[in-house]
Amino acid sequence: MGAAATAVIRQAVRQRLGLLQELTGLPVVFGGAVEDDGTGKRAVVISQVSGLRTPALEGLVVHPGTGLGGKAVAGGRAVVVDDYTGSRLITHEYDRAVQHEGLVSALAAPVRHSDEVVAVLYAASRSRPLGETAIRAAEHVARTVERDLEHMLPAADRNGVPNGVVAELRAVAEALGPSPLRPRLERAVLALTQDDPEPVAANGPSPLTTRQAQILRLVGDGLTNREIAERTGLADATVKTYVHDAMRRLEAHTRTRAVFIARSRGLL
């Protein structure tokens, strides 16, 4: 995959780290896309992190077959070790970084797209073994990221727009931050990737409450949860709940997809 697609994969990983931490109940979560390591080889580059105390793991390059993440890439399935530095299941090129962070047990779950591993999610503990619940939770989040990528990466192909173009536009929109240009760019991306260019009039009662529809309109304008909270006077957590509930009611796996579905049904 090219640089633009890699940027989208990083974004997909980053937006699900909080869910990974919540569902596994583990204090340390991180991940990265499988990308060019700078020498023409493919490797996991850890770029998204949460709960780390040191920078030892940030930017770490993990090649297929090496360490925990590399084994997950090579095997295409989740791998767990309860004694990282003493485990015989993995190789130990990265022990120093792991010890520097104080991690004892860890798991790695691969994320697949188009029949290849495109990213790896990690969760780890500094003190206790990982149970089956954590492993299943990590695999669940990996599947969630895969569903996100189904909408974020290939949707453009259905309308004849190259994936790389849409991925690059998404990356540019993310880089713009709170710029007033961001909503315009995100609306353009929605127009490029939607299946039905003309909104369909709502049929019957809306599945969304008035407040949920209001929040989704603001999401469609490119506002973050914090910006929406400031504009509406709601708490950040309340905004997050409204967005989550709207996504659930619309059976959407991403915020952007929820906006698209709501607009295509004439709900906004």
N, C-alpha and C positions, 0 to 999 in steps of 0.2 A: 504494500500500500504506500501511497505517496505521503508527503508531509502534511497535506491538508486533511487527509483521512486520519492520519495519526493524531492530529490535533483534536479531531472529533472524538476519537477513542479515549484520549486523555480526559476530555470533558465528561464523557459518559462514566468513566471510572470515578472522577472527582465527585460528581453529583450523587453517587451511591455510597461513598465512604461512610457517611453518617448512618445510613441504613445498615451497613455491614457492622459497624460498631454497636449499634442498638440491638440487632438481632443475635449477634454472637455473644454479646456481653463482655467482650474483651477490650482492654484499655488501649491497645495499639493496633491500628489498621493502616495499611498502605497498599499501593498498587502502581501499575505502570503498563504502558502499551508495549507490544512487541514491535520494535522498529530498528532501523539501521543504527548500528553502534558506532558509526563513523569510519569503519574499515570495510564496509560492504557486507558485513555479517548481520544477521538478525538476532536480536536479544531483547530481553525485558529491561526497560530502563525505568527504574522507580522514580516517579515524578510527583505522585500524589500521596501525602502522608497525613496522619492524624494521631496524636498521642505520643509522638517521639520526644525524647528528652535531649537528644543530641542529633547532629546532622550526619551521623555515620552512615545511615542507609539512604539518604537522599542522593539521587543521581547514580546510585549503584547500578552497574550493568551486569545482568545475569544471563549467561548464554545457555541455550538449550542443553539439557542433560546435566547441568551443574547446579549444586545447591538445591534448595527446596523448590523455588520457582522454576528453575530450569528443568527439574524432574517433572513438574506439572505440565510444562510446555511439551516436553518430549513424549510424555505418556498420555496427554490429553485428558487427565482426570485429577481430582483433588488429591493432595498429599499432606499428611500430618506427621509431625514428630514431637514427642514429649520431652526429649532431651536433645536439643538441636546439635550442640557440639559433640555429643557422644553417639549420635545416631549412625547406624551402619546403612541406613536406607538412602542416604544422600552423600554427595561429595562435600568437601569442606573448604572451598576457596573463600567463602565469605564469613568464616567464623569470627574473625577479628571485629568486623563491623557489628555482627550480632552480639558478641560479648560486650562491646563498647556500649551498646544500647541496653544491655542487661536482660536480653530476652532469653527465656528458657525453653518454652514450647511455642510452636507456630504451625500454621497451616497455609497452604497456597491452593487457590481454586482458579482454574483456567477459564477464560471467557473466549467463546468461539464465534466466528462470523464467516459465512461462506466456506464452511468445512475446514477452517484453520484457526489456530489459537492466535488471538489478536491482543490479548491482555491477560494479566494475572492479578488476582486480588489476594492480599495477605491479611491474616489476623494473628495476633500473638499475645502471649502472657509472660510476665516477668516472674511468675511464682507458681503457677499450677498447671497440671496437665489439661489438655483440651478434650472435652467430651463429644459424644456423637451429636448433641444438640448444636454445638458450635460448627461442626463440620457441615451438617445439613443446612444450617443458616447461611454459611458462606456459599454453598452450592446454589441455594435459592437466590442469593443476591447476584451471583454470577449469571444465572438464567435471566434475572431482571435486567442486567446490563445488556445481555444479548438481545432481549426484546427492545430495549432502548435503541440499540444500534440498528435493528431492523428498520426503524423509522428514521433514524438520524443519518444513516449512510446510503442505503440503496433506493430510497423512495424516489429520488430524482430520476433514476433510470426509466421508470415507468412513463415519464413524460418526455423522454429524449434529452434530458439534461444530464451531462456527465456527473458522476458522483463527486469527483474532485472539485468541480465548480461549486456545488452546494456546500461541501465540507469546508472549502476555503471561505465562503461567505459566512458560514457559522463561526469559523475561527476569528474572522475579522470582527463580526458582531460582538463576540465575547471580549476581544481586545479593546473595543471601544468603551467598555465600562458604562458609566452613566451618561455618555454623550447623547444629545438629542437626535443624532443620526441613527442610533442603535435601533429604536423602534421601527424606523422606515426600512432598515436593512432586514430586520427579522420578519417584517410583513412581506418583503419581497421573497425571502426564502420560503415562507409559507405558500405564497402564490406559485412558486416553482415546483413545490413538492406535493401539493394537494392533488388528489385524484379528480375531484369535481371542481372546476374553476368557478362555477356559479353557485352561490349559496342556495340551499333548499329550504323553503319555508317550513317553519316548525309545524309539526302535525300533532295535535293534542297538547296536553299540558307539558311544560318544560320539566325535565328531570332535575334542573338546577333551581336552587332558591335564588331570590333576588340578590342577596349578598354574594353568593357563589358566582353568579353571572357578572356582578360588578368587579369582583376580584379577578376573574378570568380576563375581563376586558383590559384591566391594568397589566396583567401578565402579558397579554398580546401586544401591549404598548412597550414592552421591554423592561418593565420595572422589576426590581428584585423584591423579595418579601419585605425587606427592611424599608425600601422606598414606598411600597404599598402601605405598610403599617403607618409610616409618617403621613401619608396622604389621607388615609381613612381614619386615623386616630385609634387603630386597633393595635394590640400587642403583636409582636413578631410571631409568637407561637400560635396566636389565633389565626393570623393570615395563613400560616403553614397548614393549619387544620382545614381551613376553607379550600385551599388549593388541593390538598390531598383528597378531601371529600368530593370535590368536583371531578378530579381525575377518576376516582372510583366509580362515580355515577355514570361517567362517560366511557368507562372501560378503557381509559388511556393510561399508558405507562410513562409518559413524560408530560411536562407542562405544555410544551409546544404542541404535542399531539392533542391535548385536551382543548387548547385554543382552536386548533384546526377543526376538530370534530364539532365543537360548539358553533363555530362560524358556518361550517358547511350545512348544519341543521337549522341555521337561522335563529340560534338561541342568544346571540350577542348583538 
